[in-house]
């Protein structure tokens, strides 16, 4: 993504993205990589032992620990060494909680108590271990650093290392575009065109940028 004034523009058809997708397409063609679907199909295949390596959210780890019948290792995402400034930070994703205006004082008091409950260090640790959640504040971060939790929170410590690899910049800040259903749908459709040999890497990405050109105004 890139920002121009008050307009946020999808920019996924640069040389790096084209090169990366062309490489992935060559892996699919040679059956070195398998595409199982746009949802969590890949995670189910991994837990069943049908694929050896998977890229997934940190919140998949607790499920793997419960269901997989083998040892699981975790590492940071791979990157292209020839790209200046690499590796950059990955972007956080996940649910958000909003408290709207126009409510009663009693309702705001209840909401504040719930937020305080979520921020309790012990509660944060339980969410990290059982749900794969990331720390919500410094207290949660410090609580997750216990040596006793190291094996249970490999996913969390790896995710934190990726998110804080370098000081945040405009290029590495979070963007609402990545989570929009229209953006995800169009990108998935164009990726399906690539995997099915209907379009080359550059054609699929150019088409995605063209199709989404009108959806990105703030």
N, C-alpha and C positions, 0 to 999 in steps of 0.2 A: 504494500500500500504506500501511497505517497500523498502528501497534503499540499494543496494549492489554495491559499487563501482560506475561505470557509468551506471549501469543497475537498472531500476526501476521495481520492481516485484509486481504483484498483490497478496496480502495476505489477502484473505477474508474468509478463511476456518479454522480460529482459534476457540478455544472453545467458546469465547464470541459470535462470529457471528453465529456459529451453534446453540448455546443456544437461541439466539434471534430469529432466523428464525423458530426454532422448536416451540417456544412460539407463534409466529405469525401464523404458520400453525394450531396450536390448536385453535386459535381464528377464523380462516377461517372455519375450520371444524364445530365449534359450532355456526357459523353464527354471531359471535360477531364482526367480521371484514369482510368487503366485498372488493374484488379486482375488480375494474371497468375497468382496462386497464393500458397500459404503458404510455399513453400520459396524456392529461388533462381531461380525462373522469371523474376522481374523483372530480375535481374541479367543473365541471358542475353539478354533482350529489349533491354536497354539497350546491351549490348556489340554487338548486331546492328544498332543504330541505329533500333530500332522505338519508342523512347520517348526524350524529350529530357532528362528530369530523373528522378533516382532517389534514394531514401534507402536507404543500405546501410551495412554495417559497414566499418570502416577496412580490414579485411583483404581487401575486394573490389578495392581499388585496384590492387595489383600485377597481378591477372588482367586488369583492364581495360587497363592499360598494354600488356600483351602481346597482347591479342586485338582490342581496338577499333581501328578504322581512322580515328579522328578524335581531335582534341584534347579532353582532359577537364579541366574545372574543378572545384574542390572548395570548398564553403562550409559554414559551420556550419548546423545545423538551424534552420529558421524557428521563430518563436514568436509568441504573442499579446501584442502590446504593452499591451493593456488589463488583463493579469493582474498584480496586485501582485507585485513581486519578480522578474519575468521579465527575462531568461531565467535559469533555474536550471541546475544542473549536470546533464549526462547521466550515465547509469550505465554503468560498465564491465561488459563481459561477455566470456566466453571460457572456455577450458579451465583446469583447475587440476591441480596435481601434488600427490599426497599420499604421505607416507612413513609406513607403518604401524608399530605397536609389535611387539615380540617377535622382531625379526630379530637376526642376528649382528653383531658389531662390524665384520667385513669388509664386510657388506652395507651398513651405515650409512656406512662409509668410501667405498664406491662411490657411494652416493646423494649424499653431500656433494660428491664430486668432480664429479658430473654437475650439481649445482646451481651449483657454482663455474664450470663451463664455460658454463652458460646466462647467468651474470651477467657474463662477460667483455664489456667494452664493445664490442669489435669483433664478437663473436658476436651481441650484441643488435642492433647496426646491421644485420647481414646478415639477421636475422630480420625486422626492421622493413621493410627494402627488399624482401625476397623474399616475405614472408608477411603483411605489414601488421600485425605485432605491435606492441604498445606497449612503451615502456621499462619494465624491471622494477625499476630502482632509480635513484638520482640519477646514477650513473656512466653508465648507459644513456641517461638524459635528456640529459646534457651531450654525449655522443658524437653524439646525433642532431641536435644544434644546429649542426653544421658547415654553413657556407655551401655547400660542395661537394655536400651532400646535399639541399639545399632542394627541388629539383624532384622528387626521388625520394621524399621524405617529406612531401609536402603533406597526405596523409591522416593521418599520425601527428601532425604539428603541429596540425592542425585538431582532431583527437580530444582531444589534451592540453588545448587551449584550452577545449574544451567541458567536460571533466572537472574542470578547475580554475578555472572561471569565478568561483566564489565559495567561501568556506570551507564545508566540509561540515557539514551539520546532520542531525538525525534524519530529516528529510523527504527528504534527498538521499543518504542512505547506501544502499549496495547491499543488495538483498534476494534471498534464495534463491528466493522465490516466482516471480519472473520467468522463471527457468530451469527450473521444474518442468514435466515433460511434460504432466501433467494440466491445469495452469493454461494452458499454451500451446494445448492441444487445445480446451479449452472456449472460450477467447477467440477462437480461429480459427473455431470452429463458429458462435459468435454473430455474428462479423463477416460470415461467409458469409450468415447470415440477413439482416443489414442490406443487403449488396450485392444480394441477390436479392429485396428488397422484402418479405420475410416478416415483418420486425419493424422498427420505427423505432429510431433511435439509443438513446433512453432505454430502450426495451423490451429491446433486445439487451444493453445493459450491466447493467440490473437483473437480467436472467436469468443473466448470467455471475456476478454477485456472489452470487445465491441458490444457484446450482449449486455454487459453490466454497466456500460457507460452512463446510463441514465439513472442508476439506482443509488448513486453514492453521494448525492448532495446532502449536506447537513441541514 
